[in-house]
Amino acid sequence: MRGNQEKGSANRTMALAIDIGCRITHGEWPAGTVLPTEGEIQTRFGVSRTVVREAIRHLAAKGLVAVGPKVGTRVRASTEWNMLDADVLRWHLMRETQRPFVESLYEMRLINEPEAARLAAERITPERLAELEAALHGMEINPRGSPELVAADLAFHRIILEATGNPILRSLGTVIERSLTISFSLSWRQNPQTDTVIQHARVFEAISRGDGDAAALFMRQLIESACGDVLASLYADGSDTAPPGRRPAPEHAVLPEGPAASIPVTVDGLT
């Protein structure tokens, strides 16, 4: 019984954090906004003081809010947010207007991954090269858009980052895995599978023959193509807003009044 109660409390805490986090990252509560008091949040969402405090503590750890005596809980400037945090990234991707953030994600990848491919061509071990080939094979044999194919795609990029031997670049692989699963899935839905596999194969072949310049060039082309695919999938009608059927925010992430339940956060059916 106690275990169920603790789980329910954790679910309510996360649901409340999601609601407030979405309001902040979507601009409904801009920098400098003072959040409602603990009592007001308790009444509005039907949760306990403990749930409110834990949710605020969760958001403070991500840099979204600051808590101070007599001044309450205040939204911090976006420059102070932990933009690499998995939740913060996901909440941005739930925005109605996602394009600027999606472009920023791919810009980050373009800055890092081509040079990582160049280094991997110089430093990759035979064991890592075999892993990279296996990931490429996974992209060839699994159905288009399937979880297995997306996992193989993510592994391909992670292995290249790991092959550099640079611990900071290896950490970037974790960020890519956590934050780009959704956009990878969208790009696979948009782009013909054969074309995408060929793009990855060019990177693999360049790395395997130790050609850093070619590896960097082909990685850049791959990421630019993927960015175009994702934007085409998100904005097929030419607008900068989410197409009908995609989850707008923040209202769809709002914690229901009364006893709260866990709210799964999904985009196009992906958790």
LODRENZA-401307 format. One record per residue: residue number from 1; residue in three letters; chain; x negated, y, z of N, C-alpha, C, O in turn. Coordinates in steps of 0.2 Angstrom, whole numbers, m for minus. Atoms other than C-alpha are relative to their C-alpha. Example, Ala and Ser with C-alpha at 12.3 -4.5 7.8 and 13.67 -1.06 7.14 Angstrom:
BEGIN
num; residu; chaine; nx; ny; nz; cax; cay; caz; cx; cy; cz; ox; oy; oz
1; ALA; A; m4; m6; 0; m62; m22; 39; m4; 6; 0; m9; 5; 3
2; SER; A; 4; m6; m1; m68; m5; 36; 4; 5; 3; 1; 11; 4
This chain:
BEGIN
num; residu; chaine; nx; ny; nz; cax; cay; caz; cx; cy; cz; ox; oy; oz
1; MET; A; m4; m6; 0; 0; 0; 0; m4; 6; 0; m3; 11; m4
2; ARG; A; 5; m6; m1; m14; 12; 5; m3; 1; m7; m4; 7; m9
3; GLY; A; 3; 0; 6; m23; 8; m11; 4; 4; m6; 2; 8; m9
4; ASN; A; m5; m3; 4; m7; 13; m21; 1; 7; 1; 1; 11; m4
5; GLN; A; m1; m7; m2; m5; 29; m12; m6; 4; m2; m5; 10; m5
6; GLU; A; 6; m4; 2; m23; 34; m15; m1; 1; m7; m2; 6; m10
7; LYS; A; m1; 0; 7; m21; 30; m33; 5; 5; m3; 3; 9; m7
8; GLY; A; m5; m5; 2; m5; 40; m34; m3; 7; 1; m1; 12; m3
9; SER; A; 3; m7; m1; m14; 55; m26; m5; 2; m5; m5; 8; m7
10; ALA; A; 5; m2; 5; m28; 54; m38; 3; 2; m7; 0; 6; m10
11; ASN; A; m3; m1; 6; m17; 53; m53; 4; 7; 0; 3; 11; m5
12; ARG; A; m3; m7; m1; m7; 69; m46; m6; 5; m1; m4; 10; m3
13; THR; A; 6; m5; 0; m24; 78; m43; m2; 1; m7; m3; 7; m9
14; MET; A; 3; 0; 7; m30; 74; m61; 5; 4; m5; 4; 8; m9
15; ALA; A; m5; m3; 4; m13; 79; m69; 0; 7; 2; 1; 11; m3
16; LEU; A; 0; m8; m1; m13; 96; m60; m6; 3; m2; m6; 9; m5
17; ALA; A; 6; m3; 3; m31; 99; m65; 0; 0; m7; m2; 5; m10
18; ILE; A; m1; 0; 7; m27; 95; m83; 5; 6; m2; 3; 10; m6
19; ASP; A; m5; m5; 1; m12; 107; m82; m4; 7; 0; m3; 11; m4
20; ILE; A; 3; m6; m1; m22; 121; m75; m6; 1; m5; m7; 7; m7
21; GLY; A; 6; 0; 4; m38; 117; m85; 2; 2; m7; m1; 6; m11
22; CYS; A; m3; m2; 6; m27; 118; m101; 2; 7; m1; 0; 11; m6
23; ARG; A; m2; m7; m1; m20; 134; m96; m6; 5; m1; m6; 10; m4
24; ILE; A; 6; m4; 0; m37; 141; m94; m4; 0; m6; m5; 5; m10
25; THR; A; 4; 1; 6; m46; 134; m109; 4; 2; m6; 1; 4; m11
26; HIS; A; m5; m3; 5; m31; 139; m120; 1; 7; 0; 4; 10; m5
27; GLY; A; m1; m7; 0; m32; 157; m115; 6; 2; 4; 7; 8; 4
28; GLU; A; m6; m2; m4; m15; 157; m105; m2; 4; 6; 1; 9; 8
29; TRP; A; 3; m4; m6; m25; 162; m90; m7; 2; m1; m12; m2; 0
30; PRO; A; 7; m2; 2; m40; 172; m96; m4; 2; 6; m2; 2; 12
31; ALA; A; 5; m2; m5; m55; 177; m87; 2; 5; 5; 5; 10; 3
32; GLY; A; m2; m5; m5; m52; 186; m71; 7; m1; 3; 8; 2; 8
33; THR; A; m6; 2; m3; m35; 179; m68; 0; m3; 7; m4; m8; 8
34; VAL; A; 0; 3; m7; m31; 175; m50; 6; m5; 0; 11; m3; m2
35; LEU; A; m5; 6; 0; m22; 158; m49; 5; 1; 6; 3; 5; 11
36; PRO; A; m5; m1; m5; m6; 157; m39; m3; m3; 7; m8; m7; 7
37; THR; A; 3; 2; m7; m9; 153; m20; 1; m8; 0; 5; m10; m3
38; GLU; A; m1; 7; m1; m10; 135; m14; 7; m1; 2; 10; m6; m1
39; GLY; A; m7; 1; m1; 8; 137; m7; 4; 0; m6; 9; m4; m7
40; GLU; A; m3; m1; 6; 14; 143; m23; 0; m6; m5; 4; m8; m8
41; ILE; A; 1; 6; 4; 6; 129; m33; 4; m6; 3; 7; m10; m1
42; GLN; A; m4; 6; m3; 13; 116; m20; 7; 0; m2; 10; m5; m4
43; THR; A; m8; m1; 1; 31; 123; m22; 1; m1; m8; 6; m5; m9
44; ARG; A; m2; 1; 7; 30; 124; m41; m1; m7; m3; 3; m9; m7
45; PHE; A; 1; 6; 3; 23; 107; m45; 2; m6; 5; 1; m12; 3
46; GLY; A; m2; 6; m4; 29; 97; m30; m5; m4; 3; m4; m10; 3
47; VAL; A; 6; 4; m2; 12; 92; m24; m2; 2; 7; 0; 7; 10
48; SER; A; 3; m1; m7; 3; 91; m7; m6; 6; m1; m9; 7; m6
49; ARG; A; 6; m5; m1; m10; 104; m1; m6; m4; m2; m11; m1; m5
50; THR; A; 6; 4; 2; m23; 90; m3; m1; 0; m7; m7; 1; m10
51; VAL; A; 0; 0; 7; m19; 88; m21; m2; 6; m3; m6; 6; m8
52; VAL; A; 2; m6; 3; m20; 106; m25; m7; 2; 2; m11; 4; m3
53; ARG; A; 7; m1; m1; m37; 108; m16; m5; m4; m4; m10; m2; m6
54; GLU; A; 4; 4; 3; m44; 93; m24; 0; 2; m8; m5; 2; m11
55; ALA; A; 0; m2; 7; m38; 99; m41; m4; 6; m2; m8; 7; m7
56; ILE; A; 4; m6; 1; m46; 116; m39; m7; m1; 1; m11; 2; m2
57; ARG; A; 7; 2; m1; m62; 108; m32; m3; m3; m7; m8; m2; m9
58; HIS; A; 2; 3; 7; m62; 98; m49; m2; 5; m5; m6; 4; m9
59; LEU; A; 1; m5; 5; m60; 113; m59; m6; 5; 1; m10; 7; m3
60; ALA; A; 5; m4; m2; m73; 123; m49; m7; m4; m2; m12; 0; m4
61; ALA; A; 6; 4; 1; m86; 109; m52; m2; 1; m8; m7; 0; m10
62; LYS; A; 1; m1; 7; m83; 112; m71; m2; 7; m2; m3; 8; m8
63; GLY; A; 1; m7; 1; m86; 130; m69; 5; 5; m2; 4; 10; m4
64; LEU; A; m6; m3; 3; m69; 135; m74; 3; 6; 5; 5; 11; 3
65; VAL; A; m3; m5; m5; m64; 144; m58; m5; 1; 6; m10; m3; 7
66; ALA; A; 5; m2; m6; m73; 152; m43; 5; 1; 6; 10; 4; 5
67; VAL; A; m5; m1; m6; m65; 151; m25; m4; 4; 5; m10; 3; 7
68; GLY; A; 3; m5; m5; m69; 165; m13; 5; 2; 6; 11; 2; 5
69; PRO; A; m4; m2; m5; m63; 170; 4; 4; 7; m1; 0; 12; m4
70; LYS; A; m4; m6; 1; m49; 183; 3; 1; 2; m7; 6; 6; m8
71; VAL; A; m1; m2; 7; m50; 184; m16; 4; m5; m4; 6; m4; m9
72; GLY; A; m3; 6; 3; m42; 167; m19; m4; m3; m6; m10; m3; m6
73; THR; A; 3; 3; 6; m46; 157; m35; 1; 4; m6; 6; 5; m8
74; ARG; A; 0; m5; 6; m51; 167; m50; m3; m4; m6; m8; m8; m5
75; VAL; A; 3; 3; 6; m54; 161; m68; m7; 3; m2; m7; 9; m2
76; ARG; A; 6; m3; 2; m72; 163; m73; m1; 1; m7; 3; m2; m11
77; ALA; A; 1; m1; 7; m79; 169; m89; m2; m6; m4; m5; m11; m1
78; SER; A; 1; 6; 4; m80; 156; m103; m7; m2; 0; m9; m8; m1
79; THR; A; 7; 1; 0; m99; 158; m103; m2; m4; 6; m8; m6; 5
80; GLU; A; 2; 4; m6; m99; 150; m86; 2; m7; 0; 1; m10; 5
81; TRP; A; m3; 6; 0; m89; 135; m91; m6; m5; m2; m10; m4; m6
82; ASN; A; 4; 6; 2; m98; 118; m92; 3; m3; m7; 7; m7; m7
83; MET; A; m3; 2; 6; m94; 116; m111; m2; m7; m2; 2; m10; m7
84; LEU; A; 1; 7; 2; m102; 99; m112; 3; m5; 5; 3; m11; 4
85; ASP; A; m4; 4; m5; m91; 92; m98; 6; m3; m5; 9; 0; m9
86; ALA; A; m4; 4; 4; m80; 78; m106; 7; 3; 0; 11; 4; m5
87; ASP; A; m7; m3; m1; m63; 86; m99; 0; 7; m4; 5; 8; m7
88; VAL; A; 0; m6; 3; m68; 103; m105; 1; 0; m7; 4; 4; m10
89; LEU; A; 0; 2; 7; m72; 97; m122; 7; m2; m2; 10; 0; m7
90; ARG; A; m7; 3; 2; m55; 87; m123; 5; 5; 0; 9; 6; m4
91; TRP; A; m5; m5; 0; m45; 102; m117; 0; 5; m5; 5; 7; m8
92; HIS; A; 1; m5; 6; m52; 113; m130; 3; m3; m7; 6; 0; m11
93; LEU; A; m2; 3; 6; m48; 100; m143; 8; m1; 0; 11; m3; m5
94; MET; A; m8; 0; 0; m29; 100; m137; 3; 7; m2; 9; 7; m2
95; ARG; A; m2; m6; 2; m28; 118; m142; 4; 0; m6; 3; m4; m11
96; GLU; A; m4; 0; 6; m15; 123; m155; m5; 3; m6; m5; 0; m11
97; THR; A; 5; m2; 5; m29; 133; m164; m7; m3; 2; m10; 0; 7
98; GLN; A; 5; 4; m2; m43; 121; m163; m6; 2; m5; m12; 0; m3
99; ARG; A; 6; m1; 5; m54; 126; m179; m6; 3; 3; m11; 0; 2
100; PRO; A; 6; m3; m3; m66; 138; m170; m4; m5; 4; m10; m5; 4
101; PHE; A; 3; 4; m5; m70; 125; m157; m3; m6; m4; m9; m8; m3
102; VAL; A; 2; 6; 5; m71; 110; m170; m7; 2; m3; m11; m1; m4
103; GLU; A; 6; m3; 4; m83; 121; m180; m6; 1; 4; m12; 0; 2
104; SER; A; 6; m1; m4; m94; 125; m165; m3; m7; 2; m9; m8; 3
105; LEU; A; 2; 7; m1; m95; 106; m161; m5; m2; m6; m10; m5; m4
106; TYR; A; 4; 3; 5; m102; 102; m178; m6; 5; m1; m11; 2; m4
107; GLU; A; 6; m4; 0; m113; 117; m178; m5; m2; 5; m11; m2; 3
108; MET; A; 5; 3; m5; m121; 110; m162; m3; m6; m3; m9; m7; m2
109; ARG; A; 3; 7; 3; m123; 93; m171; m5; 2; m6; m10; m1; m6
110; LEU; A; 5; m2; 5; m131; 102; m186; m7; 3; 2; m12; 2; m1
111; ILE; A; 7; m3; m3; m144; 111; m175; m4; m6; 2; m10; m6; 2
112; ASN; A; 4; 6; m3; m149; 94; m167; m1; m6; m4; m7; m9; m4
113; GLU; A; 0; 6; 3; m145; 79; m177; m5; m1; m6; m8; m6; m6
114; PRO; A; 5; 1; 6; m155; 82; m193; m7; 0; 2; m11; m5; 0
115; GLU; A; 7; 1; m3; m171; 85; m183; m1; m6; 4; m6; m9; 4
116; ALA; A; 0; 7; m4; m167; 70; m172; m2; m5; m5; m6; m10; m4
117; ALA; A; 1; 5; 5; m166; 60; m188; m7; 0; m3; m11; m5; m5
118; ARG; A; 7; m1; 2; m183; 67; m194; m5; m3; 5; m10; m7; 3
119; LEU; A; 4; 3; m5; m191; 62; m177; 1; m8; 0; m4; m11; 1
120; ALA; A; m1; 7; 0; m183; 45; m178; m4; m4; m5; m6; m9; m5
121; ALA; A; 4; 3; 6; m191; 42; m195; m7; m1; 2; m10; m6; 0
122; GLU; A; 7; 1; m2; m208; 44; m186; m1; m5; 6; m6; m8; 6
123; ARG; A; 1; 4; m6; m204; 35; m170; 4; m6; 1; 3; m9; 6
124; ILE; A; m5; 6; m1; m191; 22; m172; m4; m7; 1; m9; m8; m3
125; THR; A; 3; 6; m1; m196; 5; m166; 3; m6; m4; 9; m4; m6
126; PRO; A; m4; 5; 3; m192; m11; m175; 6; m3; 3; 11; m4; 0
127; GLU; A; m6; 2; m3; m180; m16; m162; 6; 5; m1; 12; 3; m2
128; ARG; A; m5; m5; 1; m171; 1; m163; 3; 0; m8; 9; 1; m9
129; LEU; A; m2; 0; 7; m171; 0; m182; 5; m6; m2; 10; m5; m6
130; ALA; A; m5; 5; 1; m162; m17; m181; 7; 2; 3; 12; 0; 0
131; GLU; A; m6; m2; m3; m149; m10; m170; 3; 5; m4; 10; 5; m5
132; LEU; A; m2; m5; 5; m147; 5; m182; 3; m4; m6; 9; m2; m8
133; GLU; A; m3; 4; 5; m144; m8; m196; 6; m3; 2; 11; m4; m2
134; ALA; A; m6; 3; m2; m132; m17; m186; 6; 4; 1; 12; 3; m1
135; ALA; A; m5; m5; 0; m122; m1; m183; 3; 1; m7; 9; 2; m8
136; LEU; A; m2; m1; 7; m122; 2; m201; 5; m5; m3; 9; m4; m6
137; HIS; A; m3; 5; 2; m116; m15; m204; 7; 0; 3; 12; m2; m1
138; GLY; A; m6; m1; m3; m102; m12; m192; 5; 5; m4; 11; 4; m4
139; MET; A; m4; m5; 4; m96; 3; m202; 2; m3; m7; 8; m1; m10
140; GLU; A; m1; 3; 7; m96; m8; m218; 6; m5; 1; 10; m6; m4
141; ILE; A; m4; 6; m1; m86; m23; m211; 7; 1; 4; 12; m2; 3
142; ASN; A; m6; m1; m4; m73; m15; m199; 5; 4; m4; 3; 8; m8
143; PRO; A; m5; m4; 4; m56; m8; m206; m1; 7; 1; m3; 10; 7
144; ARG; A; 1; m7; 0; m56; 10; m210; 5; 3; 6; 10; 2; 7
145; GLY; A; m4; m3; m6; m51; 21; m194; 1; m4; 6; 4; m2; 11
146; SER; A; m1; 4; m6; m52; 6; m182; m4; 2; 5; m9; 5; 4
147; PRO; A; 5; m2; m6; m59; 8; m165; m7; m3; m1; m12; 0; 1
148; GLU; A; 7; 3; 1; m73; m4; m170; m4; 3; m5; m10; 4; m4
149; LEU; A; 4; m4; 5; m78; 6; m185; m2; 7; 4; m8; 8; 3
150; VAL; A; 2; m6; m4; m78; 22; m174; m5; m1; 5; m10; 3; 5
151; ALA; A; 5; 2; m5; m88; 13; m161; m7; m1; m4; m12; 1; m1
152; ALA; A; 7; 1; 4; m101; 8; m174; m3; 7; m3; m9; 8; m3
153; ASP; A; 2; m7; 2; m101; 26; m181; m4; 4; 6; m9; 6; 5
154; LEU; A; 3; m3; m6; m105; 33; m163; m6; m3; 1; m11; 0; 3
155; ALA; A; 6; 4; m2; m118; 19; m160; m5; 2; m5; m11; 3; m3
156; PHE; A; 5; m2; 5; m127; 24; m177; m3; 7; 2; m9; 7; 2
157; HIS; A; 3; m6; m2; m129; 42; m171; m3; 0; 7; m8; 3; 8
158; ARG; A; 3; 0; m7; m133; 38; m153; m7; m4; m1; m12; m2; 3
159; ILE; A; 7; 4; 0; m147; 25; m158; m5; 5; m3; m11; 5; m1
160; ILE; A; 5; m5; 3; m155; 39; m169; m2; 5; 5; m8; 6; 5
161; LEU; A; 2; m5; m6; m155; 51; m154; m5; m4; 5; m10; m1; 7
162; GLU; A; 4; 4; m5; m162; 37; m143; m7; m1; m3; m12; m2; 0
163; ALA; A; 6; 2; 3; m175; 33; m156; m5; 5; 0; m11; 4; m1
164; THR; A; 5; m6; m1; m183; 50; m154; m5; m1; 6; m10; 2; 6
165; GLY; A; 4; 1; m6; m189; 45; m137; 0; 7; 4; m3; 7; 9
166; ASN; A; m1; m7; m4; m184; 63; m131; 6; m1; 5; 12; m2; 2
167; PRO; A; m6; 1; m5; m173; 61; m115; 5; 5; m1; 11; 3; 1
168; ILE; A; m5; m5; 1; m164; 77; m118; 4; m1; m6; 11; m1; m6
169; LEU; A; m4; 2; 6; m159; 72; m136; 4; m7; 2; 10; m7; m1
170; ARG; A; m4; 6; m2; m154; 55; m128; 7; 2; 3; 12; m1; 2
171; SER; A; m6; m2; m3; m142; 64; m117; 5; 3; m4; 11; 2; m3
172; LEU; A; m5; m3; 5; m134; 73; m132; 4; m6; m3; 10; m5; m4
173; GLY; A; m4; 5; 3; m129; 56; m138; 6; m2; 5; 11; m4; 2
174; THR; A; m6; 1; m5; m118; 54; m122; 5; 5; m1; 11; 3; m1
175; VAL; A; m5; m6; 1; m110; 71; m126; 4; m2; m6; 10; m1; m7
176; ILE; A; m3; 2; 6; m107; 65; m144; 5; m5; 1; 11; m5; m2
177; GLU; A; m4; 6; m1; m99; 49; m138; 6; 2; 4; 12; 0; 2
178; ARG; A; m5; m2; m4; m88; 57; m125; 5; 5; m4; 11; 5; m3
179; SER; A; m4; m5; 2; m82; 72; m135; 2; 0; m8; 6; 3; m10
180; LEU; A; m1; 1; 7; m82; 67; m154; 4; m6; m2; 4; m7; m8
181; THR; A; m4; 6; 2; m72; 51; m154; 6; 2; m4; 7; m1; m9
182; ILE; A; m6; m2; 3; m57; 60; m159; m2; 3; m7; 2; 1; m12
183; SER; A; 1; m3; 6; m65; 70; m173; m3; m5; m5; m2; m5; m11
184; PHE; A; 3; 6; 4; m75; 54; m179; 6; m4; m3; 6; m5; m9
185; SER; A; m6; 4; 2; m58; 45; m180; 4; 4; m6; 6; 1; m11
186; LEU; A; m4; m4; 5; m50; 59; m190; m4; 0; m7; m1; 0; m12
187; SER; A; 4; 0; 6; m65; 60; m202; 0; m6; m4; 0; m7; m10
188; TRP; A; 0; 7; 3; m64; 41; m205; 7; 0; m4; 7; m4; m9
189; ARG; A; m7; 1; 3; m45; 43; m209; 0; 4; m7; 3; 2; m11
190; GLN; A; 0; m4; 6; m49; 57; m222; m4; m2; m5; m3; m2; m11
191; ASN; A; 5; 1; 5; m64; 51; m231; 0; m7; m2; 1; m12; 2
192; PRO; A; 0; 7; 3; m65; 35; m242; m6; m3; 4; m11; m1; 5
193; GLN; A; 5; 4; m4; m74; 22; m232; m7; m1; m3; m12; m1; 0
194; THR; A; 6; 2; 4; m86; 17; m246; m5; 6; 0; m11; 6; 1
195; ASP; A; 4; m6; 0; m92; 35; m247; m4; 2; 6; m10; 4; 7
196; THR; A; 3; m1; m7; m95; 37; m228; m5; m5; 1; m11; m3; 4
197; VAL; A; 6; 5; m2; m105; 21; m227; m6; 2; m4; m11; 1; m2
198; ILE; A; 6; m2; 4; m116; 27; m242; m4; 5; 3; m10; 5; 3
199; GLN; A; 3; m6; m3; m119; 43; m233; m5; m2; 6; m10; 0; 7
200; HIS; A; 4; 2; m6; m125; 34; m217; m6; m5; m3; m11; m5; 0
201; ALA; A; 6; 4; 3; m135; 21; m228; m6; 4; m2; m11; 2; m1
202; ARG; A; 6; m4; 2; m145; 35; m235; m4; 2; 6; m10; 2; 5
203; VAL; A; 4; m2; m6; m150; 41; m218; m4; m6; 3; m10; m6; 4
204; PHE; A; 4; 6; m2; m154; 23; m213; m6; m2; m4; m11; m3; m1
205; GLU; A; 6; 2; 5; m165; 20; m228; m5; 5; 1; m11; 3; 1
206; ALA; A; 5; m5; m1; m174; 36; m226; m4; m1; 7; m10; m1; 7
207; ILE; A; 4; 1; m7; m178; 32; m207; m4; m6; m1; m10; m7; 2
208; SER; A; 4; 7; 1; m183; 14; m212; m6; 1; m3; m11; m3; m2
209; ARG; A; 6; m1; 4; m196; 20; m224; m4; 6; 3; m9; 7; 0
210; GLY; A; 4; m5; m4; m202; 34; m212; 0; 6; m4; m5; 10; m3
211; ASP; A; 0; m6; 3; m197; 48; m223; 4; 5; 4; 11; 5; 3
212; GLY; A; m4; m5; m4; m192; 62; m211; 3; 5; m3; 9; 7; m1
213; ASP; A; m4; m5; 3; m188; 75; m223; 6; m2; m3; 11; 1; m3
214; ALA; A; m6; 3; 3; m176; 64; m232; 5; m2; 5; 11; 0; 4
215; ALA; A; m5; 2; m5; m168; 58; m216; 3; 6; 3; 9; 6; 4
216; ALA; A; m3; m6; m2; m165; 76; m210; 5; 3; m5; 10; 5; m3
217; LEU; A; m4; m3; 6; m158; 81; m227; 7; m4; 0; 12; m1; 0
218; PHE; A; m6; 4; 1; m146; 66; m228; 4; 1; 7; 11; 0; 6
219; MET; A; m4; m1; m6; m141; 68; m210; 4; 7; 0; 10; 7; 2
220; ARG; A; m3; m6; 1; m137; 86; m213; 6; 0; m5; 12; 2; m3
221; GLN; A; m6; 1; 5; m126; 82; m228; 5; m4; 3; 11; m3; 2
222; LEU; A; m5; 5; m3; m117; 68; m218; 4; 4; 5; 10; 4; 4
223; ILE; A; m4; m4; m5; m112; 80; m204; 4; 5; m3; 10; 7; m1
224; GLU; A; m4; m5; 4; m107; 94; m216; 6; m3; m3; 12; 0; m3
225; SER; A; m6; 4; 3; m96; 81; m225; 5; m2; 5; 11; m1; 4
226; ALA; A; m4; 2; m5; m89; 75; m209; 4; 6; 3; 10; 5; 4
227; CYS; A; m3; m6; m3; m85; 93; m203; 6; 2; m5; 11; 3; m3
228; GLY; A; m6; m2; 5; m75; 96; m219; 5; m5; 0; 11; m3; m1
229; ASP; A; m5; 5; 0; m66; 80; m218; 5; 1; 6; 11; 0; 6
230; VAL; A; m4; m2; m6; m60; 84; m200; 4; 6; m1; 10; 6; 1
231; LEU; A; m4; m6; 1; m55; 101; m204; 6; m1; m5; 11; 2; m5
232; ALA; A; m6; 1; 5; m45; 95; m219; 5; m5; 3; 11; m4; 1
233; SER; A; m5; 4; m4; m37; 82; m208; 5; 4; 5; 11; 3; 5
234; LEU; A; m4; m4; m5; m32; 94; m195; 4; 6; m3; 10; 7; m1
235; TYR; A; m3; m6; 2; m27; 108; m206; 2; m1; m8; 0; 3; m12
236; ALA; A; m1; 2; 7; m20; 99; m222; 5; 6; m3; 5; 6; m9
237; ASP; A; m4; m5; 3; m8; 114; m224; m3; 6; m1; 0; 11; m4
238; GLY; A; 4; m6; 1; m22; 127; m225; 1; 5; 6; m2; 10; 6
239; SER; A; 0; m4; m6; m17; 134; m208; m5; m1; 5; m9; m6; 5
240; ASP; A; 4; 1; m6; m27; 136; m192; 3; m3; 6; 0; m3; 11
241; THR; A; m4; 3; m6; m14; 128; m181; 1; m7; m2; 1; m10; m7
242; ALA; A; m1; 7; 1; m11; 110; m178; 6; m2; m4; 12; 1; m3
243; PRO; A; m6; 2; 4; 1; 101; m190; 5; m3; 4; 4; m5; 10
244; PRO; A; m6; 3; m3; 18; 95; m185; m2; m7; 3; m4; m11; m1
245; GLY; A; 1; 7; m2; 17; 80; m174; m6; 0; 5; m7; m5; 9
246; ARG; A; 6; 0; m4; 0; 85; m166; 2; 3; 6; 7; 7; 7
247; ARG; A; m2; m2; m6; 1; 89; m148; m2; 7; 1; m8; 9; 2
248; PRO; A; 2; m7; m2; 2; 108; m144; m2; 0; 7; 0; m4; 11
249; ALA; A; 1; m1; m7; m4; 115; m128; 0; 7; 1; 0; 11; m3
250; PRO; A; 0; 4; m6; m3; 120; m114; 6; m4; 2; 6; m8; 6
251; GLU; A; m6; 2; m3; 15; 116; m112; 1; m7; 0; 5; m10; 5
252; HIS; A; m1; 7; 0; 14; 98; m116; m4; m4; 5; m4; m10; 6
253; ALA; A; 4; 3; m5; 1; 95; m103; 2; 2; 7; m1; 1; 12
254; VAL; A; m3; m3; m7; 12; 103; m89; 2; m5; 4; 5; m10; 2
255; LEU; A; m2; 4; m6; 14; 94; m73; 7; 1; 1; 10; 6; 2
256; PRO; A; m8; m1; m1; 33; 90; m71; 1; 3; 7; m3; 1; 12
257; GLU; A; m2; m2; m6; 42; 98; m57; 2; m6; 4; 4; m11; 2
258; GLY; A; m2; 6; m4; 45; 87; m42; m6; m5; 1; m12; m3; m1
259; PRO; A; 5; 4; m1; 35; 72; m38; m4; m2; m6; m1; m3; m11
260; ALA; A; 4; 0; 6; 21; 71; m50; m2; m7; m2; m3; m11; 2
261; ALA; A; 2; 7; 2; 16; 56; m61; m7; 2; m4; m8; 7; m6
262; SER; A; 6; 0; 4; 0; 53; m70; 2; 2; m8; 6; m1; m10
263; ILE; A; m2; m2; 6; 0; 62; m87; m6; m2; m5; m12; 0; m4
264; PRO; A; 5; 2; 4; m10; 53; m101; m2; 6; m5; 3; 8; m8
265; VAL; A; 2; m6; 5; m20; 66; m112; m2; m4; m6; m7; m7; m7
266; THR; A; 1; 4; 6; m19; 60; m130; 0; 6; m6; 3; 11; m5
267; VAL; A; m1; m4; 6; m22; 68; m147; 0; m5; m6; m4; m9; m7
268; ASP; A; m1; 5; 6; m15; 58; m162; 0; m7; 3; m3; m11; m1
269; GLY; A; 0; 6; m3; m13; 44; m150; m6; m3; 3; m7; m9; 5
270; LEU; A; 6; 2; m3; m31; 43; m145; m1; 3; 7; 0; 9; 8
271; THR; A; 1; m2; m7; m35; 44; m126; m6; 4; 0; m8; 6; 6
